Amino acid sequence: MSDLHTWVGLLLGWVLYAMFLTGTVSYFKDEISQWTRPELARLVEVPDQAVVAQQIADELANVAPGTSQWSMRLPDSRNNSVYAFWRAPRTAGQRGFGEAQFDPTTGAKVTSRDTQGGEFFYRFHFQFHYMPVVWGRWLAGIAAMFMLVAIVSGVITHKKIFVDFFTFRWGKGQRSWLDAHNALSVFGLPFHIMITYTGLVTLMALYMPWGERAAFNNPAERQQLQSELSAFTPAGKPSGQKVPLASVEDMVRQAQERWGRDNVGRVNVVNPGDSTARVAVTRGDPGRVSMSPQYMEFDGTTGKLLSVRDHVGAAAETRGVLYALHLGRFSDTVTRWLYFLVSFAGTAMVGTGLVMWTVKRRQRLPDPERPYFGFRVVERLNIASIAGLSIAMTGFLWANRLLPTQLQGRANWEIDAFFIIWALTLLHALVRPARAAWIEQLWAASVLLFLLPVLNALTTARPFWHSLAEGDWIFVGIDVTCWVLAWLHAVLAIRTGRRTAASHAKRKACRQPSMTVASNESAV
């Protein structure tokens, strides 16, 4: 079990660390997205969603004429804009998508810098961006299964796991890394099991599709299955008879009466402007611990309520609850911070496990200063995966502020900057001595994090002091979090530097007696 725990934790440990860290920050992906679009004014109060929905529907009729489907995400306490996307009319045999942000107070299309914001970290967490989506999700699933095996084998291996939780020996080298790893593992053990298992459940249809294919072998049954898992409204074939869309405001009002004023999540419309139009108003995620769809379907031409979906079967509801527990979108601010802290501890758990692998084995090497090739590979990957990822993620946010706002393909350039910086940290780790690379990259991450609020103050009209005075807690919170993380990286850099100096002194002291003995033997 000890060997199993060690090797499943190492082989995909670098992937797991990236998944954990980007997943951790994704609990605030909406807030990060607001920070990356400083041109959008903050919402002091959430406007009436029904009025907003009608304004945006009218605007979409002009922005996306001829579309067969459009969808809008209504504003709430965490989103200060209306995000809408639509199917573009088929051209040259291909169909694309359009998207835009809208001002919820005026309904007008707004111009802000092109960025994926926090959505990039969220998608990278389980898709890894550059590889095909299905491959990325399979890699995430394999890594999650490795994590689940590592957790179970770790519990079996550490017989005194709860005693070890209260034991931490600072500055003791290998013992300190082991104590930190044990404490971080036990601190969030229930959360780590839940988040790993539910991560597998979210993509269960991809990993184990055979039961679904065997049970539902005709289109009608599969459509019914899809309706159990999402607010699915089949587009159907348009009739070609032009009929204006009924009042979207009235439809949202009916949903508000059922779920509450600010609890409407999205409005989805198929075949708008046609006699076959259908409108689905879906319930938002906050306040309910389930991702099972709840929606009201209306006739798009008359506004008549056709059906209400308030519940699903037991199996689908179980899946919906597990999915919601993984995403944490039901949570209020305090609960979301608890998610963040325990998930951050999980990130540190994976990181300390990776470092401990090299710390334990360095002592067994014939010559610690000249390790074998495999050891060097692990050591360098640890540096780039842990310290380097902090630099790359911060570099993404720096690129958001420094790249010209009118740059063509700007969102992709931000993502390219993330991967370029991450690749450079790996190159740096390969050419520099390992201990020096650790110290230099930790300090680089600390400096970049500390100066990010300063860069924000210089490049936007929302510096820290202005945000604090205006009560703009999203910008204040991100600035303070950057400073806290900068302090944490600085502490790690200082501790690593002191440990390196102590190791050099110890090795020098060990060599001195050997040289003295050799000199005496020569004299004799």
N, C-alpha and C positions, 0 to 999 in steps of 0.2 A: 504493500500500500504506500509505503514511503517513496519507493521508486516511481510508482504510478503517479503520485502527487507531484513529484519533482519534474518528471518529463512531460506530462500533459500540461503542466503549468508553464514550462519553458517553450515547447515547440510552437505554440501559437500565443505565447505571452505578450509579444510585441503587438500583435493584432488586438488582443484583448485589452491591453492598456489603452490603445487608441480608441477602441470602442467605448471603454468606460469613461475616458476623459471627455470625449465629444458628446457622449450620451449624458454626462453630468451637466455640462453647460446647456444642453438642450432643454433642460427643465425651465430655462429662462430664454428659450429661443424667440418668443414673441418680444420680450424686452430687448434682446440683442438686436432684433430686426428694427425696432424703433430707434435704437441708438445709431444704427448704420444708415438711417434715413433722417438726419437732423432737420431737413427741410420741412418735414411734416410736423405741423404744430401738435402739441399734446392735447388730449381731451381732458378738460377740467371736469366735465360731466358727460356721461354717455348719452347721446341724443336718442330720441324716439326711433327705435329700429324700424317701425312700420313706415314712418315718413322717409327715412333714409332709403329703405328698400324701393319705394316708389320713385324717388329721385334718381337712383342709380339705374333702375329699369328703364326710365325715360332716356337717360343718357346712353345706355347700351343700345337702344334702338337706333341711335345716330352713329355710335362708335363702331358697332358690329352689325351692320345691316346684312340680311341674308344668312345669318348664322343658324345652324340647326340646333344649337344648344348653348346656353350660357349659365354660369353659376357665380354667385357672389357670397363672400363671407362678410357678415354684418359686424359693425364695430362693437366692442365690449370694453371691459375695464383693462384689458391687456392689449388691445389693438386699436390704434388711433386712426386707422384708415379702413376703407372698404377695398378688399382685394377681389377682383373679378377676372375670370377667364372665359373664353368662348372658342368654339370650333370655327375656324376660318372656312369659307366656302371652298369646295374642292377645285383645285387648279392643276392641270396637267396630270390628272390621275392621282394627285397627292392631297392630303388634308393636313393642315397645320392648326396651331392654336395661337390665339392672341391673349394678352393679359395686360392689366393696368391697375393702378391704384387710384382711388377716388376720394375726394374730400367728403367726409360724412355730413358736414354742416351745409355745404353748398351743392353737393352732388356732382361737382365738376371734376373732370380728370385732372390729376395733379402731376406735376413734373418733379420727380426726385431722382437722386442718383440711382443708377442701375446696380442692384446688388441682390444677392440671395440672403444676406444677413444671417440670422440665426438658423435659417432653414438649411444652409450649407452644412453646418455642424450636425444638425439632426439627420440629414440624408447621408452624410459621410459615415455616421455612426453605424449604419447597417447596409450601406451600398458601396462605400469607398470611392465613389464618384467616377473615376476614369474607366474602371472595368465595366463590362455589361451588367445591367441591373440584376439579372438573374444570377450571374456568377458572384456578384458582390453579396447578395442575400444568402447564397449557399455558403460562402466563406464565413459570413457572420453566424450562420447556423452551426457550422462545424466548430467554430471558435466557442460558441455558447455551450455546445455539448462538452467540449474539452473543459470549459470552466465548471460545468456541473459535476463532472467527474473529479476535478481537482478539489472542489468544495467537499464532496462526500469523502473522498480519500483523505483529505486534510483533517476532517473531524475524527476519522478512525485513527489516523496516525498520532494525533496529539491527544494522548490520554488525559493530560492535565490541562486541557485547553482553557477551562474557566479559571483555574489557579494561575495559569500563565497570563491571563488577561490583566491581573493585578500586579504583574511583575515586569518592571522595565529597568534595565541596567544601562544607563547613559554612558556613552564613550567607551564601550567595551568591544568594539569591532563587530565580529561575527555574532556575538551574543546579543548586541544591541539591535542588529538587523533582524535576528530571529524574534526577539521580544516585540519589536515594532510590528513585524508581520503577524505574530499571534494576536496581539492586542487589536490591531485593525481588523483582523479576520473575525474575531469574536464580537467586536463592537457592533458590526452590522450583519452578523451571520444570517438572521431571518430575512433581512432585506436582500442580501446577496443571493440566497436561494430563490427568493421570490422573483427578483429581477431577471435572473438567468433563465429560470423555467418559463416565466411569462414571455420572455423574449422569443423563446422557441415557439410558444403557442401563437404569437402574433402572425407567424408565417407558416403555420402548420399545414395549410393547404398546399404550399409549395413543396415542403419537405415530405409530406405523406399524402399524395393526391389520389392514391389508388382506391381507397374506400369511397371517396366522393364520386369517382368515375364509375365505380361498380354500382353504386346505389342510385345515381341520377344519370340515366343514359339517354335522356331526350331533352331537347331545348327547353320545354315548358318546366320540367322539374328543376333544371339548372337555374332557370330564371327565378323560380320560387326560392331556391337555396340562396341565390344572390340577394334577394330581398330580405332574407333573414340576417345577412351579414352587413348590409349597407343600404342607404336610402337610394334604392335602385329604381329608376323610372325608365322603362324602355322607350326609345325615341319614336319608334314606329315610322311609317312612311308618310310624309306630308301629303295632304290632299291637293295642294296647289291653290286652295281657296283662301284668299287673304281675309283674315279677321283680326282686328286689333286685340291685343292682350288685355284681359280684364284687370281691374284694380289690384295691383300687388299689395298695396297698403291694406286693403280690406282682408286679404288672405293672411297677412302677417298679424293683423289685429286679432283674428280668430285664434292664431297660434299663441299669441301673448295671453289671451284669456285662459288658455289651457295650461301654459307652462310658466307664465310670468313675464313681466315687462322686458327684461334684458336677457331672457333665456332662449332667444331664437338664434340659431347658429348660422344657417345658410339658406339661401333660396336658389333652387335649381329649376330651370325652365328648359323644356324640349319643344322644338318646333314653334318658337315664338312668332306671332303674327300669322299663324296658320290655324285653320279650323280644328286641327288635331292637337293643339297645344296642351301641354300638361305642366302643372307647377307643383313642386314638392317643397314644402317649408319644413326644415329639419330643426330639431332641438339642439341646443348647444351642449358642450361637454361639461362646463362647470356645474358643480352641485350634485352630480350623480355618478356613482362609482360603477359605471358600465359604459362601454362603447357600442352597445347594441343600438341599432338605429331606431329613433322615434321621429316620425314625420307625419305630416298631413298632406294628402294629395288632392289637388283641385283641378277642375276643368279650367284650362287657360283662357277660354273665350267667354265663359259666363261667371267664373269665380265660384262655381258650385263645389262644395266639399264632396269628394268622391269616396275617400277612405281615410281612416286614421290607423296608424301603426303605433301602438303604445307598448307592445310586448312581443317577445319572440319565444321560441321553445326553450326548454331547460338547457339543452346542449349549447345552443347559440348564446343564451344568457350567461352561461358559465364562461364561455370564450370571451364574451363582452366584458365581464368583470375582470378576468385575468388581463385582458388587453388594457383596460383602464388603469389597473394597478401598475402596469409597466410604464405607461405614458405619464400618469400623474396629473392629467389635465383637469381632473375634478377638484384639485386641491386649492385652498386659499394660499395667501402669501406665506404664512407661517409654515404650513405643511409642505409647501414647495421648497422652502429653505431647509426643512428637515430632510426631504428627498435629496437635495443638493449635497448636504453635509455627509449623509451616510453614503451616498454614491461616490463622493470625493474620497471618503475613507476606503471604499472599495477600489478606487483607482490607485490609492497609495498601497493598498494590500498587494495588488498585482505588481506594482513597481518595486516594492521592497522584496517580493519573492524573486523577481528577476535579478536584482542586485545581490541578494543573498546567495544565489547560485554561483556567482563569480567570487564572492568573498570567501565562501567555504572552500572552493576548489583552488583558489590561489595559494592557500597554505599547503596544499598537497603537491604543488608543482615542484619538480626538481630545481628549477630556477625561476622564482616568481617574476624576475625582471625580463625573462625571455619565455613567455608562455607559448604553448603550442597553438597551431593555427585555429582550431575550433574554439578555443578559449578566447582568442583575440576577436573572432567574429562575434561571439555572444557579447563580449564586453563593449565592442563598438556599436552594435545594434542597441544595446541598453542605453548608451549615451544619446544616440540620435532619437530613439523611441520615447525616452522620458524627458530629458532636458530639451532635446531638439523639437519635440512636438509642442512644448510650451512656447518656444521661439516662433514656430511656424504659425500657431494659432494667433499669437499676438501680432505677428507680421501681417496676417489677414486683416486684422482690424486697423493696423497702420496703413495698409494699402487702401482701405476704405476711405481714409481721410486724405491720402496723398494723391491718388490717381485723379486726373481731370474728370470732372463730373460729366462732360460731354463725350468722353472717350467711347469710341465704337466698341461694343462687346465688353463693356466695363466689368460686368459681373463675372465674366469668364476670366478677365485679367486678375481680379482679386483672388479667384481660386487658383489660377496659375501661380500667383505670387506665393500662396500658401505652400504649394508643392515644390516650387523652386527653392524657397527658404529651407524647407524640410530636407531637400536633397543636399543643400549646402552644409547643413549641420552634420549629415552623415559623412560628407567629404572631409569636413573639419575633424570629425572623430577618427577618421582613418589615418590622417596625416599627423595628428598631434599625439603625444603620449596620453594614455588613458586618463590618468589623474588630472593632468593639465586640461584635457578636453572637458572633463566633468566640471571643473571649477569655472573655466571660461564660458561654457554654455549656460551654466546656472546664473552666472553674473550677467550674461547677455540677456537672458530672460527677465531677470530682476530689473535691469535698467529699462528695457523696452516696456515692461508693465508699468513701472513707476512713471515713465514719461508719456504714456498714452493719454492720461487726462490732460497733461500739458499740451500735447498735440491737438487734442479736441478743443481746448480753449483757444488755440491759435488759429484754428481752421474753421470754426463754427461760431455761431452767436449764442451758444449754450455752454459756457464754461461752468466749472464746478460752483463757484460762488453765486452765479446767476441762477443756476438750477436750484441751489439750496434756498435762495431767497424766494424763488417762485414756487417752491414745493414740488419741483419736477423730480420725483423720487427715483424714477428709472435711470436718468442720467447721473444723479447723485449716487445711487446704488452701484452702478457699473464703475464709476470712478473710485469709490471706496474699495470695492472688491479688487480692482486692479492694484491698489496700494497694498492691500493685505496680502495678495498673492506675490507682489514684488518683495515684501518683507520675508515671506516664507522661502522664496528662492534665494534671497540673500543669506538667510540663516543656514540653508543647506550648503551654499557655496562656502561660507565661513567655516562651518563644521568640517566640510570636506578638505579645505585648505589646512586646517589645524591637524586633522588626521594624517594628511599627507606629510606635513612637517614632522609629526611625531614618528611616523614610519621611517622617514629618512634618518632621523636621529637614532632610532633603534637599530637600523641596519648598519649605520656607521659605527655604533658602539659594539655591535657583534663582530664587525670586521677588524676592529682595532686589536682585540686580544689575539685573533688569529694571526695578524701580522707580527705581533710581538713574539708569539710562540715560534713562528717561522724564522724570525731573526735570531732568536736564542739557539735554535737548532743549527742554523748556519754557522754561528759562532763556535759551537761545540765541535 
